[in-house]
Amino acid sequence: MPVVIVSIILQALLIVHCIKTGRNQIWIWVIALLSFAGILAYVAVELIPDLLRSRAAQRTARGVSRALDPGRSLREAANRAQMSGDAASRQVWADELAKQGRHAEAIEVYRSALTGLYEFDPQIMLGLAGVQFDSGDPAAARATLERLIEKNPDFISADGHLLYARAVEASGDTPKALEEFAALAGNYPGAEATVRYAALLRKTGRGDEAARVLRELLDQARIAPAHYRRTQREWLATAERDAGSR
């Protein structure tokens, strides 16, 4: 009896699914008349392929693939770049090298992409600056970004601006870093810039101002959409912790 009940429930659910998703109406009869055999056929033919095509399933498959063969993406990017030799494929190759912490190689590939029509491409220059910063050379990152700004005055990137502020700070130019972080704090689409600005204010002895900046951030976060609070959870936790510091 329990098996029969389960079968009836599953049949009803799948028939509703078939109707709502506009499947071939023959499936209604297959599910209704063949019981578990019909259920299994519908799941195998209609549901599993849909699941495999879904974005979540594809992301999972890519994650499994990376876990089993972590160097695959890098090999494929390197092969494409070496075959085509164009700037776009070289940028992808350099991005993969950077993800794996192979900074010196990434810098070399980024530089090789900055040629011809792409000599001052802002996205490639931004990638180069990022890996220069990550490799421990903030002065080089700052120089690259200033060259980017000079050659692409209309280019706008919040992440690029944040990287520039961090590079300026790390290169020891605190007044300029404060200026850049102050400009970012009210415009960056996330809490990181404001938290870093407050940390620099506190570092320069302006603890009260730092606490005020963090309290304003937290007040805004309380009325922000749930998605914002969820994605910025770690930075907001840091802001909560540091708001009482002086």
C-alpha positions, 0 to 999 in steps of 0.5 A: 500500500505505501508503494502504491501511494508513493507511486500515485503521488509521483505520478500526479506531480510529474503529470502536473510538471508535464502540463506546466512545462508544455511537454508532449501530452503523450507523457501523461498517458505513459505516466498514468498507465505505466506507473513506476516504469512511466515515472522512470521513463519521464525522469530519464528522458525529460528531467535528467537532460534538463538538469544537465543543461542547467547552469547550476549543473554546468557549474558543478560539472566544471567544479568537478572537472577542475578538482580532477584536473586542476591544470586543464583550464591553464593548458587549454588557455595556453594552447589557444593562445599559442595557436591563435596568438591574438591579444584576447587569447593571451589575456585569458592565458595570463588570467589563468596563470594569475589564478594559479599564482604564477605571477612572473609568467602571467606578467610576461604573457600580459605584456606580450598581449599589449602590442599593436592595437592592444598596446594600451587595452584597459582590460589587459593593463588592469589584469597586468596591474593586478598581478603586479600588485599580487606579486608584491610590486605595488609601485609597478601596479601603480605605474601601470594603472596611471598609464592606463588612466593616461591612455584611456581617460574615459575608462571606468572600473570600480575594481580598478580604482580600488586596486589603484588606491591599494597600490598607492597605499602600499607604495607609501603615499598615504595622503594620496591613498586617503584621497583615493579611498575617500573618493571610493568610499561613497561610490564603490559597489560594496563595503570593502573600499569603505572598510579599507578607508577606515583602516587607513584613517585609523592607521593615521591616528584619525580613529574617531573619523574611522569609527564614524565612516564605519557606522555610516556604512553599517547604518546603510547596510541595515536598510540595504537589500538582503542580497547586499548584506549576504554578499558583503557579509565578511566586510560588514563583520569587519566593520562591526568589529572595527567600529568601536576601535580608536 
